[in-house]
Amino acid sequence: MIKLCYKEYDYKITLGACKYFFEQTGKDLQHSLLLYLEACTTSRDMEMISRLRLFHGLLSFKDASVLFYAVIKQASDGVSLQEIQDSMYRVSWMPTESEDGLCEPWPLVMLELSTSANKYFSELSKKKADT
């Protein structure tokens, strides 16, 4: 689930999502998610504000919204890019103390998505090795 501004969205990382993201941004979706995994690892000793600034700088607001939209539209009909952008704009810009995770800054949501995608691709690799 992608949690943006008190709404949860199903998503799928598919070839169609990757193609759409590339067509709209000229960037690779998987590489963009890997940037967040790498930044998470290399910034562990940084203060939260510095980490958030780093995460914010990995993708522009526009590109991040297209990435979220690309993977959400693969699993959810009726969601618009404008809705995603509005949700990203309305969330906090600093981590919240809420345990539900529904109003976190969009860079942290992107980090969560990248972690989830990494787990998915790791399990996919294991399945392929077993066949």
N, C-alpha and C positions, 0 to 999 in steps of 0.2 A: 504494500500500500504506500502511496505517496500521500503525505498529509500536508495540506496547504490551507492555511486560514480556516481551520475548523471544518474542513471537508476532507474526506478520504477518497482517493482515486485508485482504482485498479489500473495496472499497467502491464505491458508486455514489451520486452526488448526483442524485436524481430528485425529481419532484414528490411522489411518495409519501413520500420521506424528509422533504421540506419540510413536508408536511401532518402527518406523525406528530410531528415536532419541535414544530410549533406547537400541536398538540393537547395535548402533554405539558407544554409550558413557557409557552405564550402568546407565544413569541418567534419571530422570523423566522430561519430557518437561514442564508440567504445574508447577511443583515445581520450575524449573529453572526460569520460567517467574515470579513466585511469589517472588523470591529472589530480582528481580529488583523493583517490587512494594514496597516491604518492605524497601529496601535500599533508595528508593526515599523518602519515608515518614520519615525515621529516619535520613536522611542526609540534611534535609531542611536548617538547620542553618550552614552548612559547606560551605567553599569556593569552587568554581567550580573545581579547580584543585584537591582538596581532594575528592570531590564527584566523579569525573571521575576516580580517582585512585580506589575508592571503587567499582564503577561499573565495571571497568576493572577486578577486582579481583574476581568477582562473577562466571564467566565462563572463561575458557581458550579460546584463539583464535580458537583452533581446535573445541572445543565443541560448541562455539557460531556459527561457520560457519556451523556445522552440523545442529544446530537448525534452522538457517535461511534456509538452503537448504531443510530440512525436510518439513517445512511449505510452502515454495515457490514451491517445486516440486509437491505439491498437486494441485496447480492451474495453473502452467506454465510448458509446455513441452519445452524441449530443453535447460534448464538451468542446468549447471554443477556445481558440488561442487567447482571445480577450479575457475569458474567464480565468485562465491560468495566470495571465499577466496581472490581472486585478488581485488575485489571491497572493501572488508573490509580493506585490506592492503593499498589501495590507498587513502582512505578518510583521512581527517584531524584527528589529535589526540586531538585537542581542538575544542570547539564549534566554528562554523563559524558565521559570521555576515550576511550571505546570508539568505534571507527570504524564499527561496524555500525549504530548508531543505534537499537538495540532496547531500550534502557532509559532513554530520555530522559524528563524530566518531561513530564507530559501537556500543559501549556501550550505547550511547544515542538512536541509532536506536533500540536497544534491549529494552530499557526502553519504547520507543514509542510502540513497538510491545506488550509489557506486559500490557501497559495501554489499548491498543485496545482489547487485549484478555480478559482483565478483564471486559470491557464494554460488549463484546460479550457474555461472560458466565453469566453476570448479567442479560442481556436481555433474554437469553435462560432460565434461572431460572424463570423469570417472565412469559414466554410463557408456561412453564410446569405447573406453578401454576394456570394459567387461564383455563387449559383444564380439 
